[in-house]
Amino acid sequence: MILVHGIASSSVTFRQLIPLLVPQHRVIAIDILGFGQSPAPLDCEYTLEDHVESLEVTIRSLKLSDPYTLVGHSLGSLIVSRLAAVELDRGIPWLRWLRPARPSHVVLVGPPVYVAPSEIGDSRVRARVDAYLKAYNFLRANKDFTIMNAGIISKLLPKGLFEVTEENWTPFVKSLENCIESQTLVSDIAALRVPVDVVYGSLDAFIAPGSMTVIERMRHVTMHRVEANDHIIRKRLARVVARAIDREVSPIEPSASSGVGPPA
């Protein structure tokens, strides 16, 4: 199990989940580029490609020999979706069947799904998503306000769960703008040829109502709504995530036109 946290956070995100997984799995929680214990290079733009490349290098260093499950929370959902799409697309098609160390299952927790408002047909959903994007733009444009209010919130949470400071301001604002506000999550999920589970809380303030519709209609996606839970992986949501990770999933059968499969 490879666990990837979200923006302004760290692997502390999974403090409730990890104890549920370790009895049966090898669990690896990774701090993403610019946050937690990971480096924050000054010349980095913190694009999705930057985050994916950093995560990919880390996973390769583990020298895994077995298929693995990718679990992403919030921004981590965007990162693992893109990484899985890249990993499953790379190389000679039939060699993919001979290399076991690839993602076999993707679990997305609280994914912030923001399709460009111009591409949303439902006027109510379009207005909601547009409001979220304007709010994020406001946070980026008002540094002192954002850091002050983040400091108030962080005091109410375990250390490392949510922190926006002078030290991580650049990774925060660039990741927000380049990954969350301008994202390809829907197309990345659609491109995956492994089972995808999406777990989210009914009180998640970072999910625009109606924004999940586009992914919940995908055949390889299984949705899990957790009542009375917000964006944080609390005990109740952690139990649902653990069950989603451990549920029996079947490989997605490649289509005749996909070019994926063993040689004839």
Kinemage of the C-alpha trace (Angstrom):
@kinemage 1
@onewidth
@group {chain A} dominant
@subgroup {mainchain}
@vectorlist {calphas} color= white
{ca met a 1} P 0.000 0.000 0.000
{ca ile a 2} L 1.436 3.379 -1.001
{ca leu a 3} L -0.309 6.310 0.712
{ca val a 4} L -0.029 9.853 -0.683
{ca his a 5} L -1.377 12.833 1.261
{ca gly a 6} L -2.769 16.145 0.061
{ca ile a 7} L -1.835 19.812 -0.058
{ca ala a 8} L -0.502 21.558 3.074
{ca ser a 9} L -0.337 18.239 4.894
{ca ser a 10} L 1.952 15.258 5.510
{ca ser a 11} L 1.784 11.514 6.045
{ca val a 12} L 0.118 12.323 9.391
{ca thr a 13} L -3.026 12.407 7.205
{ca phe a 14} L -3.170 8.605 7.462
{ca arg a 15} L -2.728 8.257 11.227
{ca gln a 16} L -6.166 6.630 11.596
{ca leu a 17} L -5.834 4.448 8.499
{ca ile a 18} L -2.383 2.915 8.872
{ca pro a 19} L -3.193 0.824 12.000
{ca leu a 20} L -6.072 -0.777 10.075
{ca leu a 21} L -3.756 -1.831 7.233
{ca val a 22} L -0.484 -2.926 8.831
{ca pro a 23} L -1.712 -6.312 10.099
{ca gln a 24} L -2.063 -7.519 6.494
{ca his a 25} L -0.073 -5.141 4.320
{ca arg a 26} L 3.246 -3.440 3.924
{ca val a 27} L 2.264 0.220 4.220
{ca ile a 28} L 4.378 3.063 2.843
{ca ala a 29} L 3.243 6.640 3.533
{ca ile a 30} L 5.068 9.239 1.454
{ca asp a 31} L 5.368 13.002 1.987
{ca ile a 32} L 4.807 14.783 -1.331
{ca leu a 33} L 7.223 17.295 -2.805
{ca gly a 34} L 7.361 20.512 -0.774
{ca phe a 35} L 5.547 19.204 2.302
{ca gly a 36} L 6.257 17.170 5.423
{ca gln a 37} L 9.791 15.795 5.423
{ca ser a 38} L 10.225 15.994 1.643
{ca pro a 39} L 12.453 18.600 -0.026
{ca ala a 40} L 11.040 21.899 -1.307
{ca pro a 41} L 13.305 22.967 -4.207
{ca leu a 42} L 13.228 26.721 -4.810
{ca asp a 43} L 13.170 26.424 -8.594
{ca cys a 44} L 10.221 24.007 -8.686
{ca glu a 45} L 6.858 25.041 -10.164
{ca tyr a 46} L 5.014 22.251 -8.306
{ca thr a 47} L 3.059 21.170 -11.335
{ca leu a 48} L 1.304 17.828 -11.357
{ca glu a 49} L 4.178 16.517 -13.462
{ca asp a 50} L 6.669 17.651 -10.789
{ca his a 51} L 4.740 15.865 -8.046
{ca val a 52} L 4.328 12.718 -10.137
{ca glu a 53} L 8.010 12.603 -11.065
{ca ser a 54} L 9.046 12.985 -7.427
{ca leu a 55} L 6.672 10.230 -6.316
{ca glu a 56} L 7.761 7.985 -9.179
{ca val a 57} L 11.437 8.327 -8.212
{ca thr a 58} L 10.584 7.447 -4.616
{ca ile a 59} L 8.575 4.372 -5.604
{ca arg a 60} L 11.334 3.162 -7.924
{ca ser a 61} L 13.823 3.455 -5.058
{ca leu a 62} L 11.722 0.945 -3.111
{ca lys a 63} L 12.453 -1.731 -5.736
{ca leu a 64} L 9.006 -3.258 -5.401
{ca ser a 65} L 8.407 -6.663 -6.960
{ca asp a 66} L 4.663 -7.025 -6.325
{ca pro a 67} L 1.686 -5.072 -7.637
{ca tyr a 68} L 0.710 -2.260 -5.310
{ca thr a 69} L -2.326 -0.190 -4.399
{ca leu a 70} L -2.086 3.592 -4.662
{ca val a 71} L -4.095 5.559 -2.106
{ca gly a 72} L -4.342 9.314 -2.543
{ca his a 73} L -6.036 11.893 -0.345
{ca ser a 74} L -7.132 15.286 -1.721
{ca leu a 75} L -4.269 16.560 -3.933
{ca gly a 76} L -2.755 13.101 -3.476
{ca ser a 77} L -5.729 11.758 -5.454
{ca leu a 78} L -4.696 13.844 -8.440
{ca ile a 79} L -1.079 12.740 -8.120
{ca val a 80} L -1.734 8.992 -7.838
{ca ser a 81} L -4.314 9.051 -10.649
{ca arg a 82} L -1.804 10.608 -13.025
{ca leu a 83} L 1.009 8.320 -11.828
{ca ala a 84} L -1.131 5.215 -12.347
{ca ala a 85} L -2.136 6.388 -15.818
{ca val a 86} L 1.521 6.990 -16.718
{ca glu a 87} L 2.790 3.715 -15.245
{ca leu a 88} L 0.128 1.633 -16.951
{ca asp a 89} L 0.781 3.309 -20.296
{ca arg a 90} L 4.559 3.102 -20.267
{ca gly a 91} L 6.600 0.644 -22.296
{ca ile a 92} L 5.868 -2.094 -24.805
{ca pro a 93} L 2.229 -3.117 -24.254
{ca trp a 94} L 2.692 -6.843 -23.696
{ca leu a 95} L 5.639 -6.269 -21.347
{ca arg a 96} L 3.228 -4.695 -18.883
{ca trp a 97} L 1.919 -8.185 -18.225
{ca leu a 98} L 5.404 -9.366 -17.304
{ca arg a 99} L 6.218 -6.551 -14.854
{ca pro a 100} L 4.302 -7.093 -11.610
{ca ala a 101} L 5.466 -3.913 -9.827
{ca arg a 102} L 2.730 -1.701 -11.210
{ca pro a 103} L -0.440 -0.234 -9.705
{ca ser a 104} L -3.221 -2.806 -9.526
{ca his a 105} L -5.806 -0.736 -7.648
{ca val a 106} L -6.316 3.000 -7.059
{ca val a 107} L -8.191 4.405 -4.062
{ca leu a 108} L -9.023 8.119 -4.073
{ca val a 109} L -10.067 9.764 -0.799
{ca gly a 110} L -11.803 13.130 -0.900
{ca pro a 111} L -10.713 13.954 -4.459
{ca pro a 112} L -11.366 17.633 -5.308
{ca val a 113} L -12.995 17.228 -8.718
{ca tyr a 114} L -13.036 20.604 -10.479
{ca val a 115} L -13.787 20.454 -14.170
{ca ala a 116} L -13.366 23.779 -15.968
{ca pro a 117} L -16.671 25.682 -15.518
{ca ser a 118} L -16.919 26.183 -19.289
{ca glu a 119} L -17.153 22.394 -19.682
{ca ile a 120} L -19.959 21.893 -17.125
{ca gly a 121} L -23.448 21.700 -18.580
{ca asp a 122} L -25.439 21.925 -15.333
{ca ser a 123} L -25.640 25.624 -14.431
{ca arg a 124} L -25.874 24.935 -10.683
{ca val a 125} L -22.780 22.718 -10.622
{ca arg a 126} L -20.975 25.204 -12.864
{ca ala a 127} L -21.698 28.033 -10.420
{ca arg a 128} L -20.529 25.948 -7.446
{ca val a 129} L -17.243 24.930 -9.066
{ca asp a 130} L -16.645 28.498 -10.215
{ca ala a 131} L -17.129 29.690 -6.619
{ca tyr a 132} L -14.554 27.175 -5.355
{ca leu a 133} L -11.996 28.268 -7.945
{ca lys a 134} L -12.530 31.944 -7.071
{ca ala a 135} L -12.056 31.122 -3.387
{ca tyr a 136} L -8.749 29.391 -4.126
{ca asn a 137} L -7.622 32.370 -6.190
{ca phe a 138} L -8.444 34.615 -3.207
{ca leu a 139} L -6.356 32.441 -0.868
{ca arg a 140} L -3.375 32.609 -3.207
{ca ala a 141} L -3.673 36.385 -3.590
{ca asn a 142} L -3.919 37.086 0.149
{ca lys a 143} L -0.918 35.480 1.795
{ca asp a 144} L -1.205 37.020 5.268
{ca phe a 145} L -4.919 36.228 5.506
{ca thr a 146} L -4.375 32.634 4.391
{ca ile a 147} L -1.438 31.917 6.706
{ca met a 148} L -3.201 33.508 9.695
{ca asn a 149} L -6.403 31.506 9.244
{ca ala a 150} L -4.514 28.307 8.456
{ca gly a 151} L -2.634 28.798 11.724
{ca ile a 152} L -5.894 28.981 13.644
{ca ile a 153} L -7.178 25.788 12.026
{ca ser a 154} L -3.900 23.899 12.457
{ca lys a 155} L -3.973 24.451 16.233
{ca leu a 156} L -7.169 22.409 16.370
{ca leu a 157} L -5.646 19.452 14.503
{ca pro a 158} L -2.753 17.028 15.072
{ca lys a 159} L 0.613 18.542 14.160
{ca gly a 160} L 1.444 18.044 10.488
{ca leu a 161} L -2.143 17.444 9.411
{ca phe a 162} L -2.695 20.936 7.988
{ca glu a 163} L -0.026 23.627 7.868
{ca val a 164} L 0.356 26.696 5.665
{ca thr a 165} L 3.413 28.671 6.733
{ca glu a 166} L 6.111 30.940 5.332
{ca glu a 167} L 8.220 27.826 4.798
{ca asn a 168} L 5.734 25.959 2.614
{ca trp a 169} L 3.927 28.955 1.090
{ca thr a 170} L 5.482 28.552 -2.359
{ca pro a 171} L 4.726 24.803 -2.629
{ca phe a 172} L 1.220 25.534 -1.338
{ca val a 173} L 0.239 28.302 -3.750
{ca lys a 174} L 1.905 26.704 -6.773
{ca ser a 175} L 0.405 23.265 -6.077
{ca leu a 176} L -2.991 24.894 -5.584
{ca glu a 177} L -2.818 26.803 -8.856
{ca asn a 178} L -0.983 24.283 -11.030
{ca cys a 179} L -2.567 21.042 -9.787
{ca ile a 180} L -5.923 21.624 -8.140
{ca glu a 181} L -7.259 24.661 -9.982
{ca ser a 182} L -5.923 23.468 -13.329
{ca gln a 183} L -6.423 19.731 -13.220
{ca thr a 184} L -6.896 16.683 -15.387
{ca leu a 185} L -8.298 14.349 -12.740
{ca val a 186} L -11.382 13.280 -14.683
{ca ser a 187} L -9.451 12.356 -17.829
{ca asp a 188} L -6.756 10.601 -15.764
{ca ile a 189} L -9.354 8.455 -13.977
{ca ala a 190} L -11.057 7.704 -17.283
{ca ala a 191} L -7.735 6.509 -18.726
{ca leu a 192} L -7.049 4.014 -15.940
{ca arg a 193} L -7.390 0.303 -16.649
{ca val a 194} L -7.406 -0.780 -13.008
{ca pro a 195} L -10.275 -0.704 -10.492
{ca val a 196} L -10.786 2.682 -8.845
{ca asp a 197} L -12.524 3.268 -5.509
{ca val a 198} L -13.562 6.779 -4.492
{ca val a 199} L -14.262 7.465 -0.807
{ca tyr a 200} L -15.552 10.817 0.393
{ca gly a 201} L -17.374 12.353 3.325
{ca ser a 202} L -20.846 13.801 2.989
{ca leu a 203} L -19.626 16.941 4.821
{ca asp a 204} L -16.455 17.390 2.760
{ca ala a 205} L -16.224 21.150 2.221
{ca phe a 206} L -13.715 20.740 -0.617
{ca ile a 207} L -16.090 18.781 -2.836
{ca ala a 208} L -18.488 20.911 -4.850
{ca pro a 209} L -21.992 19.369 -4.799
{ca gly a 210} L -22.664 17.626 -8.078
{ca ser a 211} L -19.004 17.573 -9.158
{ca met a 212} L -18.651 13.805 -8.595
{ca thr a 213} L -21.291 12.908 -11.181
{ca val a 214} L -18.870 12.688 -14.067
{ca ile a 215} L -16.652 10.052 -12.400
{ca glu a 216} L -19.340 8.035 -10.615
{ca arg a 217} L -20.723 7.054 -14.032
{ca met a 218} L -17.451 5.386 -15.064
{ca arg a 219} L -17.705 1.577 -15.143
{ca his a 220} L -14.427 0.909 -13.337
{ca val a 221} L -15.180 3.360 -10.498
{ca thr a 222} L -16.881 2.342 -7.227
{ca met a 223} L -18.158 5.174 -5.027
{ca his a 224} L -18.279 5.121 -1.205
{ca arg a 225} L -20.061 8.009 0.542
{ca val a 226} L -19.404 8.302 4.283
{ca glu a 227} L -22.060 10.162 6.222
{ca ala a 228} L -21.153 12.807 8.811
{ca asn a 229} L -17.492 12.971 7.785
{ca asp a 230} L -15.594 15.957 6.482
{ca his a 231} L -12.356 16.136 4.453
{ca ile a 232} L -10.198 14.640 7.198
{ca ile a 233} L -9.625 10.875 7.377
{ca arg a 234} L -11.278 10.302 10.716
{ca lys a 235} L -11.981 6.876 12.239
{ca arg a 236} L -15.262 6.281 10.406
{ca leu a 237} L -13.894 7.255 7.017
{ca ala a 238} L -10.662 5.330 7.688
{ca arg a 239} L -12.668 2.124 8.190
{ca val a 240} L -14.428 2.615 4.852
{ca val a 241} L -11.125 3.314 3.104
{ca ala a 242} L -9.629 0.149 4.618
{ca arg a 243} L -12.586 -1.902 3.389
{ca ala a 244} L -12.288 -0.358 -0.072
{ca ile a 245} L -8.587 -1.233 -0.151
{ca asp a 246} L -9.213 -4.827 0.892
{ca arg a 247} L -12.302 -5.521 -1.200
{ca glu a 248} L -11.848 -8.150 -3.872
{ca val a 249} L -11.338 -6.439 -7.203
{ca ser a 250} L -11.057 -7.927 -10.651
{ca pro a 251} L -8.588 -6.667 -13.250
{ca ile a 252} L -10.095 -4.473 -15.927
{ca glu a 253} L -10.286 -6.481 -19.105
{ca pro a 254} L -8.431 -4.718 -21.937
{ca ser a 255} L -10.490 -3.914 -24.994
{ca ala a 256} L -9.514 -5.261 -28.392
{ca ser a 257} L -8.577 -1.756 -29.516
{ca ser a 258} L -6.556 -0.747 -26.472
{ca gly a 259} L -3.337 -2.477 -27.507
{ca val a 260} L -2.953 -3.925 -24.019
{ca gly a 261} L -2.477 -7.599 -23.376
{ca pro a 262} L -0.079 -10.485 -23.727
{ca pro a 263} L 1.323 -11.329 -27.129
{ca ala a 264} L -0.744 -13.685 -29.226
